[in-house]
Each structure stands twice: as structure tokens, then as C-alpha cells.
Amino acid sequence: MTSLVHTAHDVAARALGWLHTNRDLGAFEDDAATTDLNDPEGAYKPLCELALASSLVLREGVAGTNEQRAARALVGFTWQQLREGDLLYERQLRHALLTDPLETYAHHARSGLRHEALEQTLVQCAVEDSMTELLPNRRLAVANAHRIVGIHRDDDFTAMLRQTWLGRIPQPWALDWYTAYYMTHTVFHVTDWGAKPGDLPPDVVEYLENWLPVWIDVWAEAGQWDLLGELLIVSACLPEPRCDLAEWELFASAQHADGLLPRDDRPVVDDTEQRYHDHKHTAVVATIAGTLAMSRLLGGQA
Amino acid sequence: MDASSCARDAAALADRVLGALRGSGGVGLADFLASRADPTAGLGAVRLVGADIFLPHVVLNRPLTAQDAEVVAASFEVFPQATEPVAPEQRVMAWHDWSTARLLATLTGDAAVAAPDDPAAVLGSVEKWARWSVAVAQLSSLAHPGATGPVVDAVAAQPQALCRGVLRAALRRDFVIASRLTRWVALTHAMGVRLPVNPVVLVDHVALRVGSEPRQLLDLAVARHLVGAP
């Protein structure tokens, strides 16, 4: 166990350090006011994911002092980029059906960074039930974001889970790369990223315990490090967390000396900006996976 | 005799077994052997297909002719069984041959044949389920209707590892391994073991993807029979 804690810690600390070192590469190019938010994959979504990873490092509280400081700095950076929430507020006010302002705000709210006008807008959106026409796993994302922000709704997480691929308990080979991501996110949102492992129904837990080792084996063999990291997060979200040293050592072996963790087994380019663009998501995943695994192994809240 | 002609003959023999299972008559081992350009390769094919040559007798209760029994006995004379298997492939062949010899003895009324050794020696540790399941797949001819024995007991005791193996094979698009393991899944289901996959759905999933190689089709035919699917 000690070895596994060290491995998970090292992976998370190095990935978080890499995100912190390169954070300016994820900034809006000039002024957020002129940024094209119709292209959320550009700078907007990465900021959201950066805030997510940082908020979970802060929530779990198991990282070292340097990592906690880096996480606090990163969520401060993303909040500053989002003009202390004004950008999210204006976007949500104009586009009541969009979910990304809510979801991005949730990570900041979790970290104590609040925006009153945005919250009033989000409450009104919730009353209007505007964010409804979504894929089943995305409905869970919205429900969890409302839960984090503290906006009361009558969301039935169990019923919503049963609408997802995972909740249907399909035959385990009826899974492709895209749907594997849907499956991982279903677990993330139902458990609020490992904080509520008991909210997974027993049959879903049994299903995940049966098949996670196979999915991990197959996608690790294919060098899909990003998906492997997401599956390791799922493993850490189970009521009895699966933390397998061999799987973690394999994941760690893919990490570069500077903390970059490649998304897959294709060559990593030398260009600094391109490296950040290509692999920032996997660093976020690695930070979360290592943080949650460490927390569960040490008996943390997750 | 060369390996490729032996493999070709094994495919042809498996096709005959498949036809017999579908009602075309007997396998006709003596006739099969007589039709081969190289009788030694033909006997090698009999040994490769192994206990599956008896499937029409096991499944449809067809009697085994003395001529056909002599062909199997001749195959053991030309290719003697490994008496002290050491390497993994030797252990696989030892169990494969044991299954053949055991069914031959059952059908001819001869004395029972002693099992090779502890099944753990051929299957390995179930903790290493991926490697374990590949060894199980190599022994698919032991998974026939009514099968018993140490390997059958060992496999049936590990439904999770077995189903993990078949899932791994299906996701890796390795439908040779998948069809062999599907046969074991079907046998385990027929033995009343609770499984974490639906065996009927599994058979149909693999059947759509397995291609036309007779030995895999034979695996699936056995699996279909075991799960009671048409």
C-alpha cells in the first residue's frame, strides 16, 4: 500500500506541477471579452478542467504543501481568466440552456470562489429547467454541478443513472472508446468525484468490479493513457476502492520526467504550446486519479 | 508431413465434424484418412482436432465404429502422448490428448485414462486472469456437453476470470480465443454456475464476428448446443 500511495502521489504531484508550470499556455490569448466562446474546446473548457483538478486537490487535502499551494494558485488563475466569474455570468445570462457556465462555476464555488449574480441566474435556470435536453450522462453532470453549487433541485440521481449506458448494465463488450468516457463520467458525477461512493447502486458496483480490470488491461495495451487515467479514477470512486499497484506503475511509466503524461502512445512533439494543447487533459486526469487514489488509500473522505 | 498440411487437414476434419453435428451423417474418420494425400498429416489432424472428433457421438449419441476407433488409436501410435510434460505447450497437449483418450475409452468401453497432473500446472494462477484465460482457451476441446474432470472443475470454479477472459478477447477482436472461451462459458452455464455475462447473447455476439474457419464454427456450435440456443 505504501508503494501505491507513493506512486499515486508522485504521478499527481508531477502532473499538477506540469499544469502549474505551463498554466499561461492555457490563458485566453488577449482579453476574455473578445474570445470566441463558441469554440469551448479552445481555451474555455481547458480552464474548466484545470479548475476541476485544482478543486479536488483542495477538497481532498492529502497533497503536500507545494501541491496545495499550486492548486490554490491554479484555481485563482482560472478564476482571474474568467474575470472573477463575470464571463460565466454573462454567458449564462445570454444562453440559459448552456451547461458550461454552471459546470465551470461549480469547481470555483467548491473552492470558495463565489459570484452572487451568476448564482441568481443559475437558480432561475434551474427553476425554468432550461438545461434538460441532454445525453443521460450529461444530465448527471448538470445535476452534480447544481449539487456542488448548492442549488436545490429534485434530481433523482439513481433514476438518472439508470438512463445511462452504465446504469443499464449492458453486456460489457458493448463498449467503445467514446462510451467508455461516458461511463467514467457517469461514475464521476453520481459519486461527485469519489465523495459519495455509496451512491453507486450495488449492482453497478459489482459490474464495475467485474469489468474494470479488463477495460484497463485492454486500453492500457492500446496505449490510451488518458482513458486509463479516467478508469483509475473510477476505480478510486468505488465503495471499496480498487487501487492496483501494477496498473498504477504502468500509468506512471508513461509519465515524462517533466510531469507530462501523454494522452496516448503517439509521439509527443517538442513544441511547448502543442505539447500543452495535446496533453493538458491527461495531466488533469492524472492529477485527479492520483489525488483520489491517495485519499482513499489514506482513508480520506472520498 | 508438414505443419501446414496438418493444419489444413485439421480444418477439413473440423468441417466434417461440423457437418455431422448439423445432420449430414457420421464424421467417417477412416474415410477421412483415406482421402488424405499424406496419411501421417491426416493422423496429425485427428490429434489436433482431438476430442471434438467425438462430438457427434457425445451430442447426438451416434455409435463409434470400430474403424473410426482404430484411426484414433493409430494417431496415438504415430504421435505418442507426452508422458512427462514440462513446457506449457506440452502440458496443454497432455490435457488435450487426455480428453481425446478418455472419450475414446468411454465410447469403446475401455479402461479409464489417468489425468495428467494438477490443472493449476497448465492453467496457472487465476490471479493472472488474462494469461489464465488464454490457457483455458487452448483447452477448449475439453469443454463438451457432459464434460467432467479436474480442468472442468477448475474452470467452472472461476466464472469471473473466465468471463473477464472472453471480454478481453472480444474487445481485442481476437475471435479465435473468444470463440474458444465462449464454449467454456456455455459449459459453465450448462453446469448451473451463475455468470456475470449473458451466455446466449455472448454466443450470438461472437458468431457474427468469428468468420468461417471450421474450428471456430465448431466451438460455437458446441456453445450453442450447451446454452440450448437454436
Boltz contact constraints between the chains, C-beta under 6 A:
constraints:
  - contact:
      token1: [A, 171]
      token2: [B, 201]
      max_distance: 6.0
  - contact:
      token1: [A, 172]
      token2: [B, 167]
      max_distance: 6.0
  - contact:
      token1: [A, 173]
      token2: [B, 167]
      max_distance: 6.0
  - contact:
      token1: [A, 173]
      token2: [B, 170]
      max_distance: 6.0
  - contact:
      token1: [A, 173]
      token2: [B, 171]
      max_distance: 6.0
  - contact:
      token1: [A, 210]
      token2: [B, 196]
      max_distance: 6.0
  - contact:
      token1: [A, 214]
      token2: [B, 164]
      max_distance: 6.0
  - contact:
      token1: [A, 214]
      token2: [B, 167]
      max_distance: 6.0
  - contact:
      token1: [A, 214]
      token2: [B, 168]
      max_distance: 6.0
  - contact:
      token1: [A, 218]
      token2: [B, 171]
      max_distance: 6.0
